[in-house]
Amino acid sequence: MTKLMIDALTPGVILDEAVKNANGTVLIPAGAELSEKHIRALKMWGIVAVSVKSADQNADGDAAAVSPVSLEKAKAELEDVFALANIEHPVMAEIFKQAAIRHARNS
């Protein structure tokens, strides 16, 4: 769990905890993927910060949301982009994995 200020939010982040108003009414449930409209509403409601899932927590959920066929196609399309990178290195392997997931989701 990571606490982020509203100004640091970007569309696509996933809430780790429900956003509630001062009376305890749930405004946005936990697990919701924030859109631009959500972020604008949070600002209008006067919410200062929210708890979001960290990148590590989101990574598995993103991969599960993409079909294996789409993921393999995305990896093949990204091979040229990562041609000079050593994707055997753990950091580069993770960057390649996340790029493939994002590419598959957006294709």
PyMOL CGO cylinders between C-alpha atoms (Angstrom):
from pymol import cmd
from pymol.cgo import CYLINDER

trace = [
    CYLINDER, 0.00, 0.00, 0.00, 1.20, 3.44, -0.94, 0.3, 1, 1, 1, 1, 1, 1,
    CYLINDER, 1.20, 3.44, -0.94, -0.39, 6.72, 0.10, 0.3, 1, 1, 1, 1, 1, 1,
    CYLINDER, -0.39, 6.72, 0.10, -0.46, 9.22, -2.79, 0.3, 1, 1, 1, 1, 1, 1,
    CYLINDER, -0.46, 9.22, -2.79, -1.45, 12.85, -2.81, 0.3, 1, 1, 1, 1, 1, 1,
    CYLINDER, -1.45, 12.85, -2.81, -4.28, 13.61, -5.24, 0.3, 1, 1, 1, 1, 1, 1,
    CYLINDER, -4.28, 13.61, -5.24, -2.00, 15.72, -7.47, 0.3, 1, 1, 1, 1, 1, 1,
    CYLINDER, -2.00, 15.72, -7.47, 0.30, 12.70, -7.93, 0.3, 1, 1, 1, 1, 1, 1,
    CYLINDER, 0.30, 12.70, -7.93, -2.48, 10.37, -9.13, 0.3, 1, 1, 1, 1, 1, 1,
    CYLINDER, -2.48, 10.37, -9.13, -2.62, 9.20, -12.71, 0.3, 1, 1, 1, 1, 1, 1,
    CYLINDER, -2.62, 9.20, -12.71, -5.42, 7.33, -14.47, 0.3, 1, 1, 1, 1, 1, 1,
    CYLINDER, -5.42, 7.33, -14.47, -5.05, 3.58, -14.11, 0.3, 1, 1, 1, 1, 1, 1,
    CYLINDER, -5.05, 3.58, -14.11, -3.86, 3.39, -10.51, 0.3, 1, 1, 1, 1, 1, 1,
    CYLINDER, -3.86, 3.39, -10.51, -5.80, 0.95, -8.35, 0.3, 1, 1, 1, 1, 1, 1,
    CYLINDER, -5.80, 0.95, -8.35, -7.19, 1.89, -4.95, 0.3, 1, 1, 1, 1, 1, 1,
    CYLINDER, -7.19, 1.89, -4.95, -5.95, -0.26, -2.08, 0.3, 1, 1, 1, 1, 1, 1,
    CYLINDER, -5.95, -0.26, -2.08, -8.55, 1.09, 0.35, 0.3, 1, 1, 1, 1, 1, 1,
    CYLINDER, -8.55, 1.09, 0.35, -11.98, 2.58, -0.23, 0.3, 1, 1, 1, 1, 1, 1,
    CYLINDER, -11.98, 2.58, -0.23, -12.18, 6.35, -0.40, 0.3, 1, 1, 1, 1, 1, 1,
    CYLINDER, -12.18, 6.35, -0.40, -14.64, 7.62, 2.22, 0.3, 1, 1, 1, 1, 1, 1,
    CYLINDER, -14.64, 7.62, 2.22, -15.98, 11.02, 3.10, 0.3, 1, 1, 1, 1, 1, 1,
    CYLINDER, -15.98, 11.02, 3.10, -15.94, 12.50, 6.61, 0.3, 1, 1, 1, 1, 1, 1,
    CYLINDER, -15.94, 12.50, 6.61, -19.16, 10.63, 7.48, 0.3, 1, 1, 1, 1, 1, 1,
    CYLINDER, -19.16, 10.63, 7.48, -17.70, 7.28, 6.45, 0.3, 1, 1, 1, 1, 1, 1,
    CYLINDER, -17.70, 7.28, 6.45, -19.72, 6.96, 3.25, 0.3, 1, 1, 1, 1, 1, 1,
    CYLINDER, -19.72, 6.96, 3.25, -17.80, 5.06, 0.56, 0.3, 1, 1, 1, 1, 1, 1,
    CYLINDER, -17.80, 5.06, 0.56, -17.20, 7.35, -2.40, 0.3, 1, 1, 1, 1, 1, 1,
    CYLINDER, -17.20, 7.35, -2.40, -15.04, 4.97, -4.45, 0.3, 1, 1, 1, 1, 1, 1,
    CYLINDER, -15.04, 4.97, -4.45, -14.61, 1.29, -3.45, 0.3, 1, 1, 1, 1, 1, 1,
    CYLINDER, -14.61, 1.29, -3.45, -11.30, -0.46, -2.87, 0.3, 1, 1, 1, 1, 1, 1,
    CYLINDER, -11.30, -0.46, -2.87, -9.95, -2.14, -5.99, 0.3, 1, 1, 1, 1, 1, 1,
    CYLINDER, -9.95, -2.14, -5.99, -11.35, 0.49, -8.35, 0.3, 1, 1, 1, 1, 1, 1,
    CYLINDER, -11.35, 0.49, -8.35, -9.11, 1.59, -11.19, 0.3, 1, 1, 1, 1, 1, 1,
    CYLINDER, -9.11, 1.59, -11.19, -9.08, 5.37, -11.16, 0.3, 1, 1, 1, 1, 1, 1,
    CYLINDER, -9.08, 5.37, -11.16, -10.02, 7.32, -14.26, 0.3, 1, 1, 1, 1, 1, 1,
    CYLINDER, -10.02, 7.32, -14.26, -9.55, 10.98, -15.02, 0.3, 1, 1, 1, 1, 1, 1,
    CYLINDER, -9.55, 10.98, -15.02, -13.16, 11.55, -13.87, 0.3, 1, 1, 1, 1, 1, 1,
    CYLINDER, -13.16, 11.55, -13.87, -12.44, 9.86, -10.52, 0.3, 1, 1, 1, 1, 1, 1,
    CYLINDER, -12.44, 9.86, -10.52, -9.43, 12.09, -9.94, 0.3, 1, 1, 1, 1, 1, 1,
    CYLINDER, -9.43, 12.09, -9.94, -11.42, 15.25, -10.73, 0.3, 1, 1, 1, 1, 1, 1,
    CYLINDER, -11.42, 15.25, -10.73, -14.20, 14.09, -8.38, 0.3, 1, 1, 1, 1, 1, 1,
    CYLINDER, -14.20, 14.09, -8.38, -11.69, 13.43, -5.58, 0.3, 1, 1, 1, 1, 1, 1,
    CYLINDER, -11.69, 13.43, -5.58, -10.41, 16.98, -5.93, 0.3, 1, 1, 1, 1, 1, 1,
    CYLINDER, -10.41, 16.98, -5.93, -13.96, 18.39, -5.84, 0.3, 1, 1, 1, 1, 1, 1,
    CYLINDER, -13.96, 18.39, -5.84, -14.75, 16.31, -2.73, 0.3, 1, 1, 1, 1, 1, 1,
    CYLINDER, -14.75, 16.31, -2.73, -11.68, 17.73, -1.00, 0.3, 1, 1, 1, 1, 1, 1,
    CYLINDER, -11.68, 17.73, -1.00, -9.89, 14.39, -0.64, 0.3, 1, 1, 1, 1, 1, 1,
    CYLINDER, -9.89, 14.39, -0.64, -6.19, 15.08, -0.06, 0.3, 1, 1, 1, 1, 1, 1,
    CYLINDER, -6.19, 15.08, -0.06, -4.61, 11.61, -0.41, 0.3, 1, 1, 1, 1, 1, 1,
    CYLINDER, -4.61, 11.61, -0.41, -5.63, 8.02, -1.14, 0.3, 1, 1, 1, 1, 1, 1,
    CYLINDER, -5.63, 8.02, -1.14, -4.11, 4.58, -0.62, 0.3, 1, 1, 1, 1, 1, 1,
    CYLINDER, -4.11, 4.58, -0.62, -3.17, 2.87, -3.86, 0.3, 1, 1, 1, 1, 1, 1,
    CYLINDER, -3.17, 2.87, -3.86, -1.61, -0.48, -4.65, 0.3, 1, 1, 1, 1, 1, 1,
    CYLINDER, -1.61, -0.48, -4.65, 2.12, -0.30, -5.25, 0.3, 1, 1, 1, 1, 1, 1,
    CYLINDER, 2.12, -0.30, -5.25, 3.62, -1.18, -8.62, 0.3, 1, 1, 1, 1, 1, 1,
    CYLINDER, 3.62, -1.18, -8.62, 4.56, -4.62, -7.27, 0.3, 1, 1, 1, 1, 1, 1,
    CYLINDER, 4.56, -4.62, -7.27, 0.96, -5.30, -6.25, 0.3, 1, 1, 1, 1, 1, 1,
    CYLINDER, 0.96, -5.30, -6.25, -0.38, -4.09, -9.62, 0.3, 1, 1, 1, 1, 1, 1,
    CYLINDER, -0.38, -4.09, -9.62, 2.02, -6.11, -11.74, 0.3, 1, 1, 1, 1, 1, 1,
    CYLINDER, 2.02, -6.11, -11.74, 0.39, -9.49, -11.20, 0.3, 1, 1, 1, 1, 1, 1,
    CYLINDER, 0.39, -9.49, -11.20, -3.09, -8.11, -11.62, 0.3, 1, 1, 1, 1, 1, 1,
    CYLINDER, -3.09, -8.11, -11.62, -2.13, -6.48, -14.91, 0.3, 1, 1, 1, 1, 1, 1,
    CYLINDER, -2.13, -6.48, -14.91, -0.68, -9.70, -16.27, 0.3, 1, 1, 1, 1, 1, 1,
    CYLINDER, -0.68, -9.70, -16.27, -3.78, -11.63, -15.24, 0.3, 1, 1, 1, 1, 1, 1,
    CYLINDER, -3.78, -11.63, -15.24, -6.00, -9.12, -17.08, 0.3, 1, 1, 1, 1, 1, 1,
    CYLINDER, -6.00, -9.12, -17.08, -4.18, -9.71, -20.39, 0.3, 1, 1, 1, 1, 1, 1,
    CYLINDER, -4.18, -9.71, -20.39, -4.68, -12.85, -22.43, 0.3, 1, 1, 1, 1, 1, 1,
    CYLINDER, -4.68, -12.85, -22.43, -1.56, -15.01, -22.88, 0.3, 1, 1, 1, 1, 1, 1,
    CYLINDER, -1.56, -15.01, -22.88, -1.89, -14.76, -26.67, 0.3, 1, 1, 1, 1, 1, 1,
    CYLINDER, -1.89, -14.76, -26.67, -1.97, -10.95, -26.54, 0.3, 1, 1, 1, 1, 1, 1,
    CYLINDER, -1.97, -10.95, -26.54, 0.98, -10.93, -24.16, 0.3, 1, 1, 1, 1, 1, 1,
    CYLINDER, 0.98, -10.93, -24.16, 3.09, -13.14, -26.44, 0.3, 1, 1, 1, 1, 1, 1,
    CYLINDER, 3.09, -13.14, -26.44, 2.17, -11.00, -29.46, 0.3, 1, 1, 1, 1, 1, 1,
    CYLINDER, 2.17, -11.00, -29.46, 3.18, -7.85, -27.54, 0.3, 1, 1, 1, 1, 1, 1,
    CYLINDER, 3.18, -7.85, -27.54, 6.51, -9.42, -26.53, 0.3, 1, 1, 1, 1, 1, 1,
    CYLINDER, 6.51, -9.42, -26.53, 7.23, -10.27, -30.17, 0.3, 1, 1, 1, 1, 1, 1,
    CYLINDER, 7.23, -10.27, -30.17, 6.39, -6.71, -31.25, 0.3, 1, 1, 1, 1, 1, 1,
    CYLINDER, 6.39, -6.71, -31.25, 8.69, -5.25, -28.58, 0.3, 1, 1, 1, 1, 1, 1,
    CYLINDER, 8.69, -5.25, -28.58, 11.73, -7.42, -29.36, 0.3, 1, 1, 1, 1, 1, 1,
    CYLINDER, 11.73, -7.42, -29.36, 13.13, -4.80, -31.76, 0.3, 1, 1, 1, 1, 1, 1,
    CYLINDER, 13.13, -4.80, -31.76, 12.71, -2.03, -29.19, 0.3, 1, 1, 1, 1, 1, 1,
    CYLINDER, 12.71, -2.03, -29.19, 14.65, -4.04, -26.61, 0.3, 1, 1, 1, 1, 1, 1,
    CYLINDER, 14.65, -4.04, -26.61, 17.15, -5.52, -29.10, 0.3, 1, 1, 1, 1, 1, 1,
    CYLINDER, 17.15, -5.52, -29.10, 20.18, -3.83, -27.53, 0.3, 1, 1, 1, 1, 1, 1,
    CYLINDER, 20.18, -3.83, -27.53, 19.09, -4.36, -23.94, 0.3, 1, 1, 1, 1, 1, 1,
    CYLINDER, 19.09, -4.36, -23.94, 20.22, -7.29, -21.83, 0.3, 1, 1, 1, 1, 1, 1,
    CYLINDER, 20.22, -7.29, -21.83, 16.77, -8.63, -20.92, 0.3, 1, 1, 1, 1, 1, 1,
    CYLINDER, 16.77, -8.63, -20.92, 18.42, -11.41, -18.93, 0.3, 1, 1, 1, 1, 1, 1,
    CYLINDER, 18.42, -11.41, -18.93, 19.23, -8.81, -16.27, 0.3, 1, 1, 1, 1, 1, 1,
    CYLINDER, 19.23, -8.81, -16.27, 16.46, -8.82, -13.61, 0.3, 1, 1, 1, 1, 1, 1,
    CYLINDER, 16.46, -8.82, -13.61, 15.76, -5.10, -13.91, 0.3, 1, 1, 1, 1, 1, 1,
    CYLINDER, 15.76, -5.10, -13.91, 15.56, -5.14, -17.70, 0.3, 1, 1, 1, 1, 1, 1,
    CYLINDER, 15.56, -5.14, -17.70, 13.48, -8.33, -17.59, 0.3, 1, 1, 1, 1, 1, 1,
    CYLINDER, 13.48, -8.33, -17.59, 10.93, -6.57, -15.38, 0.3, 1, 1, 1, 1, 1, 1,
    CYLINDER, 10.93, -6.57, -15.38, 10.91, -3.48, -17.61, 0.3, 1, 1, 1, 1, 1, 1,
    CYLINDER, 10.91, -3.48, -17.61, 10.36, -5.70, -20.66, 0.3, 1, 1, 1, 1, 1, 1,
    CYLINDER, 10.36, -5.70, -20.66, 7.57, -7.59, -18.87, 0.3, 1, 1, 1, 1, 1, 1,
    CYLINDER, 7.57, -7.59, -18.87, 5.78, -4.40, -17.83, 0.3, 1, 1, 1, 1, 1, 1,
    CYLINDER, 5.78, -4.40, -17.83, 6.18, -2.88, -21.31, 0.3, 1, 1, 1, 1, 1, 1,
    CYLINDER, 6.18, -2.88, -21.31, 4.71, -6.03, -22.86, 0.3, 1, 1, 1, 1, 1, 1,
    CYLINDER, 4.71, -6.03, -22.86, 1.75, -6.00, -20.45, 0.3, 1, 1, 1, 1, 1, 1,
    CYLINDER, 1.75, -6.00, -20.45, 1.05, -2.34, -21.15, 0.3, 1, 1, 1, 1, 1, 1,
    CYLINDER, 1.05, -2.34, -21.15, 1.43, -2.84, -24.91, 0.3, 1, 1, 1, 1, 1, 1,
    CYLINDER, 1.43, -2.84, -24.91, -0.92, -5.83, -24.84, 0.3, 1, 1, 1, 1, 1, 1,
    CYLINDER, -0.92, -5.83, -24.84, -3.51, -3.90, -22.82, 0.3, 1, 1, 1, 1, 1, 1,
    CYLINDER, -3.51, -3.90, -22.82, -3.38, -0.90, -25.14, 0.3, 1, 1, 1, 1, 1, 1,
    CYLINDER, -3.38, -0.90, -25.14, -3.43, -2.86, -28.40, 0.3, 1, 1, 1, 1, 1, 1,
]
cmd.load_cgo(trace, "trace")
